[in-house]
Amino acid sequence: MAGTLQGKTVLVVGRGSGISRAIVDAAIAEGARVIAAGRNREALEAAYKETSVSVESVDVTDENSIVALAETLGSVDHVVSTASARAKGALGELSAEAILTSFRTKAVGPIILAKHFAPRMPATGSFVMFSGVSALRPEPGFLAVGATNGAVDTVVRSLAVELAPIRVNAISPGTVDSGAWDGLRESKAPFFEKMAAANPVRRIGAPEDIAQAVIFALTNTFMTGVSMAIDGGQPLV
């Protein structure tokens, strides 16, 4: 049976733009009370100054920071973590610290969020984490990114069993124009054209595509332990 976010409290951990912002906007549209949290509180306050969103500080690589946030907020219904620190680069370019930061942010951080928020959640609560297409489709330069995403997929299945009946799922995006690729500069448009031509859906993803999937994961009460691919069929080609 599908649930509703009307009157529910949703914590979204991440930036105030891109996919995180689309999730916040979608949750508000579904009637949720939304709390946005991240390392840069000032940036979040600026992003959400004309909205109903409450803003808090948290560093998902710091357990004490997570504990402080959990104690401040008390009970919430759902937690969505979009935080990441992608360690892109070929094998010879990777440092151990970059790899560890990627894991601490995207895999370990959500585990610790679950550790401290699950005891404060109702049985109908849920967590949504973020994996990614590189867990399924290895490519040069994405070794650490893929390893981190693969770890998230395992974390989700394990937590779904351990925290039951609280549900735990992940969203696994493909190439999305969320701002993450802006560093490519003049190479971004040709890259997106190439990816769109190859994808079975013949386009690049938008943050709203991912936000729709997150809302589904939050409200479908018969789904848990799933990494839901929203990738335009990218691994197929």
Secondary structure, 3 states (H helix, E strand, C coil): CECCCCCCEEEEECCCCHHHHHHHHHHHHCCCEEEEEECCHHHHHHHCCCCCCEEEECCCCCHHHHHHHHHHHCCCCEEEECCCCCCCCCHHHCCHHHHHHHHHHHHHHHHHHHHHHHHHCCCCCEEEEECCHHHCCCCCCCHHHHHHHHHHHHHHHHHHHHCCCCEEEEEEECCECCCCCHHHHHHHHHHHHHHHHHCCCCCCECHHHHHHHHHHHHHECCCCCCEEEECCCHHHC
